[in-house]
Amino acid sequence: MEELLTLTLGERVTDLGLFTLQALVFLLVGGAMMLLIDWAARRLGCGKVSQPQYLTALALSLFLGLFLQWEEGYRNSQPLRAENESLSREIASLMKDLEAKNTNVETLERRLDKFTAELTEIGKDTGKTLHALQEKLKERDNQIASLQNHLNEKTKKAVLRNELAQLRAEGNSIIDKALSTPTSPLPAAEREQWFANTIQYLRQNMDTRHVEEFRHPPVLPLHFEGLPASHDVFASDVEARVKVLQKFTDELRDPAQR
């Protein structure tokens, strides 16, 4: 648009120069005609042309030239004016299109801002949901770990009960041998071996209290009738320790199973 305006301004300057040049030409032509008329009048004996007549003729020639120039410029300006009007209408149409596009851009920017805000809210909700899921997973992991620990504890207690039951069975076997052969020597070596194995097991898998309680069980009254005193004392001592192992086994049971 600036190039078009610059071109139109240049054309106007050129037209002004041409207008001035043509006016000078008309003055020269008018002066030459007046000289020719003056010469012709002298030749014909009509007398010399006066100065006012010269000036009047020059003025008329100048005004005639100016009128012709103006009329020609007016004719030439009509297509340019029509072109300028067409260009103005085109510019106005382009401005309207630009305003419409600007409006569309503003609408799109508002929609984009709204969409961005919605995405931000969704991101916040997603973050909250993810945090809640992480907390639930952590809680579930803790529950699983607690259940695993409880299972391991129950398994450990079950193993201890089974091994204590095996030790009780060995002690009862020693009692049966002492009772079944009252006239034979006591199985003292077997009892000592059983006693040492039990002490070692309790020390490795339980605590000092269990060891000391097994070492020093409650003294039971003699109740095996018809046996020599040595066999009765022997069997009662082993039986007291077997009952201590039974007590340990009962302590390892769940409260609902006792």
C-alpha atoms as a printed R data frame, in Angstrom:
    type eleno elety resid chain resno       x        y       z
1   ATOM     1    CA   MET     A     1   0.000    0.000   0.000
2   ATOM     2    CA   GLU     A     2   2.927    2.366   0.744
3   ATOM     3    CA   GLU     A     3   4.356    1.654  -2.756
4   ATOM     4    CA   LEU     A     4   0.996    2.540  -4.342
5   ATOM     5    CA   LEU     A     5   0.759    5.796  -2.374
6   ATOM     6    CA   THR     A     6   4.358    6.717  -3.235
7   ATOM     7    CA   LEU     A     7   3.698    6.074  -6.937
8   ATOM     8    CA   THR     A     8   0.549    8.198  -6.882
9   ATOM     9    CA   LEU     A     9   2.415   11.064  -5.199
10  ATOM    10    CA   GLY     A    10   5.174   10.842  -7.816
11  ATOM    11    CA   GLU     A    11   2.628   10.896 -10.586
12  ATOM    12    CA   ARG     A    12   1.035   14.006  -9.080
13  ATOM    13    CA   VAL     A    13   4.384   15.795  -8.913
14  ATOM    14    CA   THR     A    14   5.011   14.864 -12.547
15  ATOM    15    CA   ASP     A    15   1.567   16.140 -13.543
16  ATOM    16    CA   LEU     A    16   2.267   19.441 -11.771
17  ATOM    17    CA   GLY     A    17   5.536   19.816 -13.670
18  ATOM    18    CA   LEU     A    18   3.839   19.055 -16.983
19  ATOM    19    CA   PHE     A    19   1.074   21.513 -16.117
20  ATOM    20    CA   THR     A    20   3.610   24.283 -15.481
21  ATOM    21    CA   LEU     A    21   5.524   23.465 -18.659
22  ATOM    22    CA   GLN     A    22   2.367   23.515 -20.765
23  ATOM    23    CA   ALA     A    23   1.350   26.858 -19.239
24  ATOM    24    CA   LEU     A    24   4.703   28.347 -20.286
25  ATOM    25    CA   VAL     A    25   4.271   26.857 -23.736
26  ATOM    26    CA   PHE     A    26   0.844   28.476 -24.044
27  ATOM    27    CA   LEU     A    27   2.322   31.814 -22.996
28  ATOM    28    CA   LEU     A    28   5.034   31.514 -25.606
29  ATOM    29    CA   VAL     A    29   2.558   30.475 -28.252
30  ATOM    30    CA   GLY     A    30   0.249   33.333 -27.286
31  ATOM    31    CA   GLY     A    31   3.131   35.824 -27.455
32  ATOM    32    CA   ALA     A    32   4.197   34.481 -30.835
33  ATOM    33    CA   MET     A    33   0.615   34.809 -32.121
34  ATOM    34    CA   MET     A    34   0.406   38.378 -30.871
35  ATOM    35    CA   LEU     A    35   3.634   39.222 -32.680
36  ATOM    36    CA   LEU     A    36   2.287   37.602 -35.806
37  ATOM    37    CA   ILE     A    37  -0.995   39.546 -35.495
38  ATOM    38    CA   ASP     A    38   0.929   42.771 -34.954
39  ATOM    39    CA   TRP     A    39   3.047   42.158 -38.043
40  ATOM    40    CA   ALA     A    40   0.017   41.288 -40.114
41  ATOM    41    CA   ALA     A    41  -1.828   44.403 -38.930
42  ATOM    42    CA   ARG     A    42   1.099   46.608 -39.911
43  ATOM    43    CA   ARG     A    43   1.323   45.006 -43.317
44  ATOM    44    CA   LEU     A    44  -2.340   45.541 -43.887
45  ATOM    45    CA   GLY     A    45  -2.193   49.112 -42.623
46  ATOM    46    CA   CYS     A    46  -4.429   48.558 -39.618
47  ATOM    47    CA   GLY     A    47  -2.006   50.133 -37.174
48  ATOM    48    CA   LYS     A    48   0.006   48.765 -34.255
49  ATOM    49    CA   VAL     A    49  -1.618   46.502 -31.619
50  ATOM    50    CA   SER     A    50  -1.813   48.242 -28.205
51  ATOM    51    CA   GLN     A    51  -0.196   46.897 -24.997
52  ATOM    52    CA   PRO     A    52  -3.556   46.189 -23.255
53  ATOM    53    CA   GLN     A    53  -4.564   44.143 -26.261
54  ATOM    54    CA   TYR     A    54  -1.276   42.200 -25.909
55  ATOM    55    CA   LEU     A    55  -1.896   41.561 -22.244
56  ATOM    56    CA   THR     A    56  -5.546   40.610 -22.819
57  ATOM    57    CA   ALA     A    57  -4.569   38.187 -25.546
58  ATOM    58    CA   LEU     A    58  -1.826   36.681 -23.342
59  ATOM    59    CA   ALA     A    59  -4.231   36.334 -20.418
60  ATOM    60    CA   LEU     A    60  -6.855   34.720 -22.598
61  ATOM    61    CA   SER     A    61  -4.225   32.375 -24.004
62  ATOM    62    CA   LEU     A    62  -3.027   31.526 -20.508
63  ATOM    63    CA   PHE     A    63  -6.516   30.930 -19.146
64  ATOM    64    CA   LEU     A    64  -7.392   28.880 -22.221
65  ATOM    65    CA   GLY     A    65  -4.300   26.770 -21.720
66  ATOM    66    CA   LEU     A    66  -5.020   26.384 -18.021
67  ATOM    67    CA   PHE     A    67  -8.584   25.372 -18.757
68  ATOM    68    CA   LEU     A    68  -7.487   22.827 -21.322
69  ATOM    69    CA   GLN     A    69  -4.871   21.507 -18.946
70  ATOM    70    CA   TRP     A    70  -7.383   21.286 -16.091
71  ATOM    71    CA   GLU     A    71  -9.908   19.585 -18.341
72  ATOM    72    CA   GLU     A    72  -7.308   17.056 -19.484
73  ATOM    73    CA   GLY     A    73  -6.150   16.484 -15.892
74  ATOM    74    CA   TYR     A    74  -9.752   16.026 -14.800
75  ATOM    75    CA   ARG     A    75 -10.330   13.429 -17.492
76  ATOM    76    CA   ASN     A    76  -7.107   11.666 -16.603
77  ATOM    77    CA   SER     A    77  -7.913   11.749 -12.885
78  ATOM    78    CA   GLN     A    78 -11.228    9.927 -13.244
79  ATOM    79    CA   PRO     A    79  -9.699    6.451 -13.840
80  ATOM    80    CA   LEU     A    80  -7.170    7.155 -11.075
81  ATOM    81    CA   ARG     A    81  -9.973    8.198  -8.712
82  ATOM    82    CA   ALA     A    82 -11.937    5.098  -9.627
83  ATOM    83    CA   GLU     A    83  -8.814    3.022  -9.053
84  ATOM    84    CA   ASN     A    84  -8.231    4.757  -5.723
85  ATOM    85    CA   GLU     A    85 -11.815    4.129  -4.695
86  ATOM    86    CA   SER     A    86 -11.481    0.483  -5.701
87  ATOM    87    CA   LEU     A    87  -8.233    0.289  -3.774
88  ATOM    88    CA   SER     A    88  -9.883    1.935  -0.755
89  ATOM    89    CA   ARG     A    89 -12.726   -0.573  -0.899
90  ATOM    90    CA   GLU     A    90 -10.248   -3.395  -1.181
91  ATOM    91    CA   ILE     A    91  -8.270   -2.033   1.782
92  ATOM    92    CA   ALA     A    92 -11.501   -1.687   3.788
93  ATOM    93    CA   SER     A    93 -12.390   -5.283   2.905
94  ATOM    94    CA   LEU     A    94  -8.935   -6.439   3.932
95  ATOM    95    CA   MET     A    95  -9.251   -4.522   7.194
96  ATOM    96    CA   LYS     A    96 -12.577   -6.229   7.882
97  ATOM    97    CA   ASP     A    97 -11.024   -9.607   7.128
98  ATOM    98    CA   LEU     A    98  -8.114   -8.734   9.396
99  ATOM    99    CA   GLU     A    99 -10.474   -7.717  12.197
100 ATOM   100    CA   ALA     A   100 -12.436  -10.951  11.730
101 ATOM   101    CA   LYS     A   101  -9.211  -12.947  11.837
102 ATOM   102    CA   ASN     A   102  -8.085  -11.046  14.920
103 ATOM   103    CA   THR     A   103 -11.428  -11.867  16.522
104 ATOM   104    CA   ASN     A   104 -10.973  -15.524  15.598
105 ATOM   105    CA   VAL     A   105  -7.441  -15.449  17.004
106 ATOM   106    CA   GLU     A   106  -8.709  -13.920  20.258
107 ATOM   107    CA   THR     A   107 -11.433  -16.575  20.424
108 ATOM   108    CA   LEU     A   108  -8.847  -19.309  19.862
109 ATOM   109    CA   GLU     A   109  -6.580  -17.770  22.520
110 ATOM   110    CA   ARG     A   110  -9.457  -17.756  25.022
111 ATOM   111    CA   ARG     A   111 -10.269  -21.376  24.161
112 ATOM   112    CA   LEU     A   112  -6.580  -22.264  24.499
113 ATOM   113    CA   ASP     A   113  -6.408  -20.544  27.897
114 ATOM   114    CA   LYS     A   114  -9.541  -22.392  29.000
115 ATOM   115    CA   PHE     A   115  -8.169  -25.687  27.716
116 ATOM   116    CA   THR     A   116  -4.854  -25.025  29.466
117 ATOM   117    CA   ALA     A   117  -6.690  -24.270  32.714
118 ATOM   118    CA   GLU     A   118  -8.706  -27.479  32.343
119 ATOM   119    CA   LEU     A   119  -5.521  -29.451  31.704
120 ATOM   120    CA   THR     A   120  -4.004  -27.880  34.812
121 ATOM   121    CA   GLU     A   121  -7.010  -28.902  36.896
122 ATOM   122    CA   ILE     A   122  -6.923  -32.391  35.395
123 ATOM   123    CA   GLY     A   123  -3.213  -32.550  36.220
124 ATOM   124    CA   LYS     A   124  -3.952  -31.538  39.814
125 ATOM   125    CA   ASP     A   125  -6.731  -34.139  40.099
126 ATOM   126    CA   THR     A   126  -4.476  -36.745  38.509
127 ATOM   127    CA   GLY     A   127  -1.710  -35.862  40.957
128 ATOM   128    CA   LYS     A   128  -4.120  -36.201  43.884
129 ATOM   129    CA   THR     A   129  -5.423  -39.515  42.551
130 ATOM   130    CA   LEU     A   130  -1.890  -40.783  41.984
131 ATOM   131    CA   HIS     A   131  -0.894  -39.726  45.493
132 ATOM   132    CA   ALA     A   132  -3.948  -41.492  46.930
133 ATOM   133    CA   LEU     A   133  -3.109  -44.643  44.946
134 ATOM   134    CA   GLN     A   134   0.483  -44.487  46.160
135 ATOM   135    CA   GLU     A   135  -0.743  -44.189  49.751
136 ATOM   136    CA   LYS     A   136  -3.069  -47.158  49.232
137 ATOM   137    CA   LEU     A   137  -0.255  -49.182  47.694
138 ATOM   138    CA   LYS     A   138   1.997  -48.260  50.607
139 ATOM   139    CA   GLU     A   139  -0.731  -49.259  53.056
140 ATOM   140    CA   ARG     A   140  -1.260  -52.507  51.171
141 ATOM   141    CA   ASP     A   141   2.480  -53.204  51.187
142 ATOM   142    CA   ASN     A   142   2.500  -52.618  54.940
143 ATOM   143    CA   GLN     A   143  -0.440  -54.990  55.356
144 ATOM   144    CA   ILE     A   144   1.292  -57.602  53.208
145 ATOM   145    CA   ALA     A   145   4.500  -57.172  55.202
146 ATOM   146    CA   SER     A   146   2.532  -57.478  58.453
147 ATOM   147    CA   LEU     A   147   0.763  -60.595  57.193
148 ATOM   148    CA   GLN     A   148   4.077  -62.029  56.023
149 ATOM   149    CA   ASN     A   149   5.636  -61.368  59.420
150 ATOM   150    CA   HIS     A   150   2.628  -62.948  61.114
151 ATOM   151    CA   LEU     A   151   2.863  -65.945  58.790
152 ATOM   152    CA   ASN     A   152   6.584  -66.262  59.422
153 ATOM   153    CA   GLU     A   153   5.952  -66.071  63.170
154 ATOM   154    CA   LYS     A   154   3.242  -68.721  62.967
155 ATOM   155    CA   THR     A   155   5.473  -70.905  60.818
156 ATOM   156    CA   LYS     A   156   8.351  -70.481  63.268
157 ATOM   157    CA   LYS     A   157   6.077  -71.346  66.196
158 ATOM   158    CA   ALA     A   158   4.742  -74.385  64.330
159 ATOM   159    CA   VAL     A   159   8.302  -75.574  63.685
160 ATOM   160    CA   LEU     A   160   9.183  -75.016  67.342
161 ATOM   161    CA   ARG     A   161   6.095  -76.938  68.485
162 ATOM   162    CA   ASN     A   162   6.934  -79.839  66.199
163 ATOM   163    CA   GLU     A   163  10.548  -79.994  67.399
164 ATOM   164    CA   LEU     A   164   9.493  -79.670  71.035
165 ATOM   165    CA   ALA     A   165   7.026  -82.495  70.427
166 ATOM   166    CA   GLN     A   166   9.912  -84.581  69.075
167 ATOM   167    CA   LEU     A   167  11.953  -83.821  72.198
168 ATOM   168    CA   ARG     A   168   8.972  -84.759  74.404
169 ATOM   169    CA   ALA     A   169   8.585  -87.993  72.497
170 ATOM   170    CA   GLU     A   170  12.253  -88.787  73.131
171 ATOM   171    CA   GLY     A   171  11.786  -88.035  76.855
172 ATOM   172    CA   ASN     A   172   8.689  -90.216  77.057
173 ATOM   173    CA   SER     A   173  10.620  -92.977  75.325
174 ATOM   174    CA   ILE     A   174  13.287  -92.763  78.041
175 ATOM   175    CA   ILE     A   175  10.535  -92.936  80.731
176 ATOM   176    CA   ASP     A   176   9.010  -96.004  79.054
177 ATOM   177    CA   LYS     A   177  12.377  -97.761  79.053
178 ATOM   178    CA   ALA     A   178  12.850  -97.034  82.754
179 ATOM   179    CA   LEU     A   179   9.339  -98.298  83.591
180 ATOM   180    CA   SER     A   180   9.397 -101.376  81.386
181 ATOM   181    CA   THR     A   181  12.632 -102.811  82.756
182 ATOM   182    CA   PRO     A   182  12.646 -102.043  86.499
183 ATOM   183    CA   THR     A   183  15.332 -104.640  87.133
184 ATOM   184    CA   SER     A   184  17.645 -103.422  84.354
185 ATOM   185    CA   PRO     A   185  20.142 -100.599  84.619
186 ATOM   186    CA   LEU     A   186  18.717  -97.103  84.046
187 ATOM   187    CA   PRO     A   187  19.204  -95.496  80.559
188 ATOM   188    CA   ALA     A   188  21.237  -92.710  82.151
189 ATOM   189    CA   ALA     A   189  23.485  -92.141  79.109
190 ATOM   190    CA   GLU     A   190  20.462  -91.766  76.876
191 ATOM   191    CA   ARG     A   191  18.901  -89.335  79.337
192 ATOM   192    CA   GLU     A   192  22.116  -87.278  79.488
193 ATOM   193    CA   GLN     A   193  22.273  -87.128  75.704
194 ATOM   194    CA   TRP     A   194  18.612  -86.099  75.515
195 ATOM   195    CA   PHE     A   195  19.196  -83.495  78.227
196 ATOM   196    CA   ALA     A   196  22.214  -81.987  76.378
197 ATOM   197    CA   ASN     A   197  20.421  -81.944  73.020
198 ATOM   198    CA   THR     A   198  17.386  -80.226  74.544
199 ATOM   199    CA   ILE     A   199  19.521  -77.620  76.328
200 ATOM   200    CA   GLN     A   200  21.354  -76.853  73.064
201 ATOM   201    CA   TYR     A   201  18.107  -76.580  71.140
202 ATOM   202    CA   LEU     A   202  16.502  -74.246  73.695
203 ATOM   203    CA   ARG     A   203  19.623  -72.060  73.791
204 ATOM   204    CA   GLN     A   204  19.670  -71.722  69.990
205 ATOM   205    CA   ASN     A   205  15.956  -71.263  69.319
206 ATOM   206    CA   MET     A   206  14.463  -69.831  72.518
207 ATOM   207    CA   ASP     A   207  15.868  -67.778  75.400
208 ATOM   208    CA   THR     A   208  17.644  -68.140  78.741
209 ATOM   209    CA   ARG     A   209  14.416  -68.393  80.721
210 ATOM   210    CA   HIS     A   210  13.419  -71.545  78.884
211 ATOM   211    CA   VAL     A   211  16.875  -73.028  79.376
212 ATOM   212    CA   GLU     A   212  16.882  -72.356  83.121
213 ATOM   213    CA   GLU     A   213  13.323  -73.589  83.550
214 ATOM   214    CA   PHE     A   214  14.211  -76.821  81.770
215 ATOM   215    CA   ARG     A   215  17.352  -77.208  83.902
216 ATOM   216    CA   HIS     A   216  15.412  -76.713  87.131
217 ATOM   217    CA   PRO     A   217  11.899  -78.076  86.637
218 ATOM   218    CA   PRO     A   218   9.322  -78.206  89.449
219 ATOM   219    CA   VAL     A   219   9.878  -81.287  91.633
220 ATOM   220    CA   LEU     A   220   7.048  -83.787  91.124
221 ATOM   221    CA   PRO     A   221   6.031  -86.236  93.873
222 ATOM   222    CA   LEU     A   222   7.016  -89.844  93.268
223 ATOM   223    CA   HIS     A   223   4.038  -91.739  91.936
224 ATOM   224    CA   PHE     A   224   5.362  -94.721  90.014
225 ATOM   225    CA   GLU     A   225   4.397  -97.585  92.410
226 ATOM   226    CA   GLY     A   226   6.084 -100.944  92.354
227 ATOM   227    CA   LEU     A   227   9.389  -99.572  91.067
228 ATOM   228    CA   PRO     A   228  12.715  -99.340  92.788
229 ATOM   229    CA   ALA     A   229  13.352  -95.892  94.230
230 ATOM   230    CA   SER     A   230  16.124  -95.200  91.737
231 ATOM   231    CA   HIS     A   231  13.811  -95.909  88.795
232 ATOM   232    CA   ASP     A   232  10.986  -93.862  90.355
233 ATOM   233    CA   VAL     A   233  13.249  -90.818  90.881
234 ATOM   234    CA   PHE     A   234  14.716  -91.231  87.385
235 ATOM   235    CA   ALA     A   235  11.323  -91.460  85.670
236 ATOM   236    CA   SER     A   236   9.840  -88.606  87.740
237 ATOM   237    CA   ASP     A   237  12.788  -86.322  86.861
238 ATOM   238    CA   VAL     A   238  12.442  -86.994  83.144
239 ATOM   239    CA   GLU     A   239   8.654  -86.613  83.338
240 ATOM   240    CA   ALA     A   240   9.020  -83.195  85.034
241 ATOM   241    CA   ARG     A   241  11.237  -81.995  82.205
242 ATOM   242    CA   VAL     A   242   8.817  -83.386  79.588
243 ATOM   243    CA   LYS     A   243   6.015  -81.410  81.235
244 ATOM   244    CA   VAL     A   244   8.180  -78.279  81.051
245 ATOM   245    CA   LEU     A   245   8.547  -78.883  77.295
246 ATOM   246    CA   GLN     A   246   4.773  -79.312  77.089
247 ATOM   247    CA   LYS     A   247   4.382  -75.953  78.834
248 ATOM   248    CA   PHE     A   248   6.692  -74.347  76.251
249 ATOM   249    CA   THR     A   249   4.607  -75.922  73.489
250 ATOM   250    CA   ASP     A   250   1.386  -74.547  74.955
251 ATOM   251    CA   GLU     A   251   2.921  -71.075  75.165
252 ATOM   252    CA   LEU     A   252   3.633  -71.220  71.411
253 ATOM   253    CA   ARG     A   253  -0.006  -71.924  70.541
254 ATOM   254    CA   ASP     A   254  -2.430  -69.153  69.563
255 ATOM   255    CA   PRO     A   255  -4.701  -67.971  72.363
256 ATOM   256    CA   ALA     A   256  -7.718  -69.482  70.592
257 ATOM   257    CA   GLN     A   257  -6.005  -72.907  70.473
258 ATOM   258    CA   ARG     A   258  -4.966  -73.062  74.114
